[in-house]
Amino acid sequence: MNPGDAIFVAGHRGMVGSALVRLLRARGFDHLLLRTRAELDLCDPAAVRAFYAKEKPAYVFVAAARVGGIWANATQPVEFLSENLRIQLNLIDGAYEAGVTKLLFLGSSCIYPKLAPQPLHEDALLTGSLEPTNEPYALAKICGVRLCQAYAKQYGARFISAMPTNLYGPEDNFDLELAHVLPSLIHKFHLAKTRGDASVTLWGTGSPYREFLHVDDLAEACLFLMEKYESPELINVGCGHDLRIRELAELVRQTVGFGGSIAWDSTRPDGTPRKLLDISRLAALGWKPRIKLEEGLRSTYAWWLNHDSGVRSI
């Protein structure tokens, strides 16, 4: 990749896309193609083809997706499956038709079977049943991976796929109904702190294990893979270690400064028992993350206080 190459970051306003834009600009890439949903509807195949034909990007990062936590997936399965399928099909098909040099498709660790052996190796894909609470999103992402691999196999396209673990950081969704676990915890503990609550009740038992990667580390990995990785085989991106949700909740409680207790509502679903990625394939290429969870939590909470329109430091 050269500084003057045209680079399309699809989904540049999201958490992953905005991290990619920050990194690319910091590295001197000044020909970034960025479009809001109002400017380019990624679900419209004709609009996407017209964009590719006009702008002729050399590199494409597919970071656009409809995302959300357990509640959002459970209540909006049609949207999570159909919208993500359309976005992926339009971006990937359009990239090939336009002669894009290389494309990186971002999936998710939820594509792996619920009870696959831990840590999750790339070969575990499609070896068992998915976690029901996020199956629509996972199915769409699996189709995206397979489509990239099909283009590589049939036409020799340089389309690669990266599977990140659970992400957090600036531009995350902190909505209490739609957010993933970490931003949701930040929001809940902050509200409890400002109200002076004695306790916070959280979903599930707190027993599942989860791995968390700061989104700036993911952006670094994506650029690294775009420049170094050529295999159509998917590749995991994570930090290589996990912790219980109970431990995470305690870390967030301390970070936010909430002095009350934590209660657990075991009538609510826990989700997959564990999702730790095997990152040996990526590590063998020479990449590793740099941001520790405690440091990332502090900076994420500070970012939210300074940027969310409804929340300010107290």
N, C-alpha and C positions, 0 to 999 in steps of 0.2 A: 504494500500500500504506500502511496505517495501523498504528500500533503495536499496536492491539488486535485486528487481523485474525487469524483462525485460520490458521496456516501449518503444513502437513504436510511434513516433511522425511523422505522415504522413504529409508532407508539411513543414518540419522543417526549410526551407530556407525562407519561407514567413513571413509576418509580425506576424501573430498569432503563427505559429509554432516556430519561433525563440524566441518569448516571452516565450512560454512554455518551451523551452529548457533552457533558462536563469534561469527561476524560478526553474525548476526541479533540475538543477545542484546546485543552491544556497541552495536547501533544502536537498541536500545529496543523490539524486538519481543518481547513477553512472553507471547504466546499460541501457543506452539509445540507441535505435536502430534508426539510422538516415541514410537515403539513398537519394542521389540526383536523379534527373530525369534520368541522364545518367546511374546511378547504378540500378535503379528500375523504370520501366515504369508502373505507376499505371493504365494505360489504358489497360495493357496486363494482362488478367486474369491468364494465366499460370505462368507468372513471379511473380505475387502477391501470388498465391498459393504456389509456390516454396519458396518464401521468408518466408511466415508464417510457412511452414513445417520445414525449416532449423532453424530459429531464435526463434520460439515458444514464442512470446511476451505474457506477462500476461495481460498487459493493452495497449489499443490503443486510441490515440487521433487523430481523423480524422480532420485535419486542412488543408488538401490539397484540392485545388479547382482552377478553372479558374475564376478569378475575374476581375472586371473593373467597370468603371462608365457608365453614360448614353450613351455616344458616343460609347464605346466599345460594350455594349450590343446591341445597335441599328444596328451596322454594322457587328457583328459577332454572330448572334443568333444561328446558327447551332453549332458552337464551344462551346458556353456557355451552350447549352442544352446537346448536345451529349457527350462532354468530361466530364462534371461534372456527368452525369448519369453513365458513365463507371467507373470513379474513385470511386464513392460511392458504386456501386454494387460490384466491385472487393474487396474493403476493407472490407465491411460489410459481404458479403457472405464468404469471406476468413477467417475473424475473427471467425465466427461461426464454420466453418469446422475445424479450427485449435484449437478450445477449448479455445479461449481467455477468461480470467476471466471477464473483463469488457471493454466496449468501449464507448467513448464519441464522438458523432457526432456533428459537429458545423454547424449550419444553418445560417440564416440571418433574420433580421427583415423584409426584403422585401417579405417574404413568406406570409405576412398578406394582406388582401384585401386593395385596394387603399383607400376606403372610410369607413373602419371599424371604430367603435367608439373609441375615444381616452380617456385615454391611451390604447394601444393595449394589450388586455389580450390574454393569450394562447388559450382560447376557440374561438377566432375569426378566427382561421385557417379554410380556405375553406368555409367561409360564404359569400363571394362576389368575384367580379372580381379583378384581380391583376392589378398593375400599368404596363401599356404596355411597358414603357421604360426599365424595367428590368425583364419582364415576363419569358424569357428563363431560366435565372439563378434561379429565384424564383421557377419555376416548378421543376427544378432539385433538389433543396433543399427540397421541399415538399416531393418529392419521397424518399429522404434520410431519412427524419423523419419517414415517413410511413413504410419504410422497417425496421428500427430499432424497431418500435412499433410492427410490424408483427412478428419479431423474438422473441420479449419479450412475446407476446401473445401466439404464437404457440409452442415455444420451451423453454420459461422461460429464455431466454438470458438476461444478464444484460447489455443491450444496452440503453443508455440514449442520449437525444438530448438537446442541449442548443442553444438558439437563441440570438446572440449578436446584439446590436444596431450598429450604425455607429462607426467604429473604426479608430484610428489614432495612430501614434507613430513610433518608429524605424522600419526600413525595409519596410515602406510603399512604394507604387508605386507613384512616383512624376512625371511620364510622363504626359505632358500636354494633350495628346489625350486620354490616357487610365486611368488616375487617378480618384479617387473619389474626392468629392468636397473640402475637407480640404487640402490634399496635393497639389491639383491643385491650390488652392488659394495661398498657400505658395510659390509655384514656380512662379506663375504669378506676385505676388507682388515683389518677389525678383528680377525677371528680370526687372521689371519696375523701381525698385530702382537703379539697376546697370546701366541702360541706361539713367536714369534721365528723364523718361517719366512724363508728366503732369497728366496723368490719366490712369486708368485700366478699361477695359470693361469686364464685367462678364455676364455669361449666365442668362437668365430669368429675373424675377422681384425682386428676393431676398425675396419674401414674405413667401415661405414655411418654416416650422419649422423643425429642425433636432436636434436629441440627439446625443452626442458624448461621447465615452468611450475610455480611454487610453488602449492600447493593453496590458500593464502590469497588469492593473486591470482585464481585461478579463482572462489573464493567471491565476491569483489568483483565480478567480471564477471557472475556469475549474478544477483546482486541488481540490478546495473545493468540487465541485460537484462529482468528481470522488471518493472522499473519503466519502461523506456524503449523496449523493442523489441516490435513487434506483428506483424511479418511471419511467415508460416508457413515461409518459406525458411530453411533451416538457416544457422547462423552460426558461423564458426570462432573459437576462443579460444586464443591462443598468445602468444608473446613476439616472434615475427618473425625470430628468428635461431637457428641450430643449430650443432652441433659434432660432430666425429667421436667415436665411442665410445672410440677411443684417447685423445683429449684429455680426455674425461670421466673415464676411468679414472685418468689422471694427476692430475686435480683431486681426485678422491676419495682417491687414495693420499696426496696432500699433506694433505688435510683430516683424515684419520684419523691421519696420522703414521706410516705404514708405510714403513720405510726400504729394503725389498727391491726386487726387480725384478718386471717383468710379463712373462709368457709368454702366447702366444696359441695356442689349439687350433683350427687351421683346418679340422679335420674336423667341427666343430660348426657349426650354421647361423647365418648372420648376420641373417636376416630381411630386411625391406624395405630397399633400399639407402638411401633417404632419405625422410623424412616432415617436411617443413617446411610449415607452414600459411600460406596467404595470409590475413592478418588485416586486409586493407584495409576490408572491410565493417564490422568492429567499430571500427576506428580512426576511420572516418568518423563514427561516432556520438559520438566523444569519449572513448573508454576506452583506457587503456594500462596494462600491468603495472608494478609498482614494485619487486619483489624481484629483485635480481641473483643469478645462479646461485651464485657464490662465497659470498655471504651466506646464501643458502638452504641450501647444503650444510652449512655450519657449524652452523646452527640445527637442521637435521634430524638430524645426527649427535649433537648434544647432547641433543636430545629422545629419541632412541632409547636412548642410554646411561642416561637417567634414568627411562625408562618401560618398557622391555622387561624382562620378568620374569627372563629368563635372562642379561642382560648388564648390567654395571655399569661405571662409570668405573674406570680403573686408574691 
